[in-house]
């Protein structure tokens, strides 16, 4: 069982170019990428609206049930 020492060095200019190209490709494919951004924001907005409405309706209905 040997011990290996690894020395970290600075990125070469060619390494930075490859990293930038991969970052752009991942951003385009994700749910917040350019092609899916509007859809993702719309879905989250609708879910939040339904949850808010359910809370707003459920609160007075619960109070009416206890009053009777």
Secondary structure, 3 states (H helix, E strand, C coil): CCCCCCCCCCCCHHHHHHHHHHHHHHHHHCCCCCCCHHHHHHHHHHHHHHHHHHHHHHHHHHHHHHHC
